[in-house]
């Protein structure tokens, strides 16, 4: 590896792979590729008042859906969201994914579920690991069990690059969430329900991310608090994240995991790009060291997953491991190809330069609003 990009990051779509990806069949739906199947549908979003849940809600409201059920525990955010959108198709439910009976009740009559509810802040999960397990693992089990019982057509579960080779409680709980997703997809075989997942890195300007933090620190005249200049992270825009979610909805089969091919950047270059956009290149930076549970780099696909990944152009599709409890498959039979592969991580992905990152940042609505003097909420 030369440290610049993975060998399959520019691979063309394989014909056999493309033929396996079949969209939802709805001949009466609208013609757009991401509206097929959603005409007259009832969509449910768990964690629908969170950063990504709110974003996917905006997109679903552009489709001809009949109803969008927003499920979350935060009644204040629900009220704010109700006032913001003022769309009669939105129905808010105060419910916790940890409560199976609540999930069983709210999934009745639902066609599609986007499962975004999660505890995702690394430090808080480090100090409260059982809370992470109860929400990210048990909560996912409850949502999927309820979806199968209610005959939901498709469920997409949201995961993170921290689930690959996890070293912190948040990543470990998300890795277990993925295992629950695959296990439940086996249960769903032969039923009406298809369960798939997405995995991605950092969404730029999302709630709790460094872009809003760093820009606010600059505005307040505070030094930017940088953990480690050489740390690398995958970065993607909201449009890319939404596109990945819709690909999973449209093309996912039981147990599939969709991973978008995205570039990465060092935290130092990301910081310099933010200062360039803000026209404050000399603003002070203070290196504070890694937080609890932080990794030096993140991985989107493990070496083992690279051995089975199917290239679908701008993303990978990873089919589930459907081996049975046949112990020879674990102890006697191996896969030689895996030993010759590398994983897909933020060190060997294509690394963005400061100018490239600055161009991306300048196009973000959050950044544009901030530079006009506003105080926008992170998405």
N, C-alpha and C positions, 0 to 999 in steps of 0.2 A: 504493500500500500504506500502511496506517495503522500498521504495525509491531506489530499485535497478533495477527493470524491470517491464514492464507492463505485465499484466496477459496474453495478447494475442500475445506477442512478439515471442512466440515459438509455437503458435498454428499451427497444420497441415493444409494443404490445404483441404478445404471442397469439397466433391465430387460434390455437386450441383453447387457450385461456379465455380469449374473447368470446368464443362460442359457448363457454360454460356460463357466462354472465347473462342471466335472463331477467329483464325488468318485470315489474308487476304488470299483470295482464289486465288492462282496463281500456277496451277499445272506445269507450264513450267519454274518456277523460280528455282534458285539454291537451294540446299538442306538445307543449314544452316537456323536455326530458325529465324535469324535476316536478312536474305537476301530475304525471301519469299515476293513477291509483289513488290520488288524494281527493278526487271530486266527491263531494258529499260525505267525506270521511270524518270520524271523530278521532282527534289526535290527543294524546295525553303526554305531558312533559313533567317528569318528577324533577324537583329542584328547579322549577320553572321560573322562580324569581331570582335565581342566581345569575352569575355573569353569562355563562353559556346558555343556560335555559332561556333567559330573556332574549338572547340573540336569535336562537332558533325559533322562538315564538314569533319574532318579527317576520321571519321568512315564511313560516307556515301561514301567517295572515295574508300573505300575497298569493296564496294558493286557494283554489275553490273548495276549502274544507268547510264542513258544516259546524264544527265545534272544536275548540281547543281547551282541554282541561289542564289547568295549571295547578300542580300539586306541590305544596311546600308547607313549612312550619311557620313562616314569617308573615303574620297577618298585616304588619305595617307595610312591608314591601308589596304585598298583594294589593293593598289599598292604593299605593302609589302607582302600581302597574295598571290598575283598573282605571284610574284617572288619566294616566298617560295615553293609553291606547284607545279607550272609549269605544271598544268594539264588542258588540253584543255576542259575538261568537266565543269570546273568552269566558270560561267558567272557572272560578277559583275555588279550590278545596284546601282547607287547612287539615293536613294529614301528614303523618310521619311514616316513612318507608319501613321503620322498625316494627310497625304495627301491621301484622298480616291481615287482620280483619278489615282495617281501614283500606289497605291496598285491594283486597278482594271486593270491597264495596265500590271503590272509585273506578276500577277497571271494567265494570259491567258496561257493555255497549261500546267499548273502545275498539277502534280498528288498528291504530298504530301507537306505540309508546316510544318516547325518547327518554331514556333513563339517565338523567344528569345529576340526580341528588347524590351528594358525597361530602365527606370531610376531606379537604384537599390541601390544607395548610400544613406543611412539613413540621414546623416546630410544635404546633398544638397537638398533632397526632403523636409526636414523640413523647409528649408528657401525658397524653390520654389515649394510649393505644387501644384499650377496649372500646372506647367510643368510636374509634376508627373502624374497628371490627364490626361493631353493632350496626353502623350506618352503611359502610362500604361493602361488607360481606353479607351479613344477615339481612340487611335492607334489600340488597340485590336479589337474594334468594326469595324474599317475600314478594317483590315486584314480579319476578319471573314466574313463580308458582301461581300467583293470582292471574297473570296474563294467560298462562296455559289453561287454567280452569275457566277463564272467561272467554276463551276462543279468540283472543286478540290475533290479528293477522301477522304483524311484525313488531319486533322489539329490537331497538338498538341501544346497547350499553356503552357508556363513555368510559374510556380508560386513559392511561397516561404512560409516558415513557418511563416514569419512575417505577412501573411495575416490572420492568426488565432488569434482571440482576439487582433486586431491591436491597437497599441497605438501611432504609428507614421504615417506620411503622406505616406511614402513608402509602409508600410503594408496595410494602408487603401486603397490606389490606387490598390494594388494587390488583395485585397479582392473584390473590385468592378470589377476588371478584371475577377475574377473567376465567379462573378454573370453574367457578360456580356457573358462569355463563355457558361454558362449553358443556358442563355436566347437564345443565337444564336443557340445552339444545338437543342432547341425546334423548332426553325424556320427551321432548316435543316432536321428535321424528314420528311421522304418521299422523300427527294432529294438524290442526289448522295453523298453528303458530310457528313462525320462523324467528329465531333468536340469533342476532349477529352483534358485532362490537366494532368500535373504532378506538384507535390508540394514537395519540399525538403529543407533541411537546408544548412549548409555551405559546399561548395566543397573545400577540402583541396588544398591549393596553388593556388587558383583562383585569378584573378586580383582584387586587393583591399582588400584581406583577410589578416589575421594577420600572417600567416606563412611567406610569403615573407617579410612583414614589420619587424617582429621580427628578422628574420635571417639577414636582412640588417642592423638593428640596432646593432646586435652583431658584425658583420663584421666591422662596422664603429667605434666600441668602445663606442657606446652610450648605456645608460641604456634602457632596454626594457620598453616601456610605456604600462602598464597593466591597463585596465579600472577598473575591479573588480575581484579579485581572485576567488570569489565564484560564479560568473556568469557561467551558463552552456549553451552549444550550441551543437546541433546535428552536427555530422561530417560524411562526406561520401567522397569516392574517385571519381575521374572522371569516372572510369570504371563503378562504381555503378550508377552514374548519367546518363551515356549513356545507360546503360541497362534499367533503368527505362523509359527513353524516348522511346526506341525501343519497350518495352512492351506496352506502350500506343499506339504506331503506329500500332502494330500488333493486339492487343486485345481490344482496346478501343471501346466502343459504345458511342453514343451521350450523352454528359454531364458527362461521367465518369471522375473521378479524381483518379490518381494513386499516392500512397505515399509509398516510400520504408521504410522498417523497418531498422533503423540505430541506432547505439549507440550515446551517448553524452559524454561530458567531461567538467570538470570545466576549466576555463581559466588558473587557476594556474597550473593545471596538464598538460595542453597543453603547457604552457610556459616551464615547467620543462622538458617535453619530447623534445622540440626543443633544449634546452640547453644540454640535454643528447646526442642527435644525433650530435650536434656540438662540443661535448667534452668541454663544457665551463660551468660546473655546478655552478660555483661561480659568474657568470656574474650578475651584478646588475640589479634589477627590480624596477621600480618606479610606484607606483599605482597612477593613475591620475583621477579616477572616471569615471562614465558612460558618454558617449557622448549624444548629443541631441537625444531624442527619443529611446534610447536603453532600452530593457527589461532585467530583471534579468534572465529570462529563456524563451525559445521559445516553441511553441506548434505546432506539426505537424498535429494532429487530435483533433478537439473539442469533447467534451462529446457527443454532438448531432450527430456528424459524426461517433463516435465510435458505436453508436446505430444501424447504418445501414451498417457499413464497412464490406466488404467481404474479408476474409483472403485468399490470393493467394500465400502463402508460404513466399517469401522474401519481399512481398509488400502487401499493402492493396488496394482494389478497392472500391471507394466510388461512388455509383450510384447517379444520380442527384435527387433533390427533385422535383418531377413532379406533385406536388399538383396544382390544378387549383385555380382560385380566388374564392374558396368556403370558406367563412369566418368561418364556423364551424371547418374547419381543422386547423385554427389558434387560435380560441378562445374557442371552446367548447370541442374539442377532443384533448387529449394529448397522450403522450407515456410514460407509467410508467417505461419502461425499461431504458430510458435515465437517469432518476433520480438515478439509481443505478450504473451508470458507471462513470469512471474517464476519463479525456482526456489523450492523449498521448503526454507528454511534456518532455523537456530535464532534468527535475528533477526526473521523475519516470521511464525514460528509463534506459537501462543498462549503467552505467557510466564506462568509460574506466579508467584503471590505467595508470600511467606514462610509465611503461614498454611496455604496449600494444600499446599506442599511438606512442612511439618511434619506434616500429617495423613497424607500418604503414607508418610513416614519412620516414623511411629509404628506403622504396620501391618506393617513389614518384620520378619520373624523375626530377622534379624541384629541389628537395632536393639533389638528387645524383649529378646533374650538379653543384649546388651551392657548395657542399662540395668538388668537384674537382677543385674549384677555379674559376668557370665560373660565368657569370652574366646573368643567364637565364631570359627570360621574363615569368612573371606569366601567366598561361593559362587563 
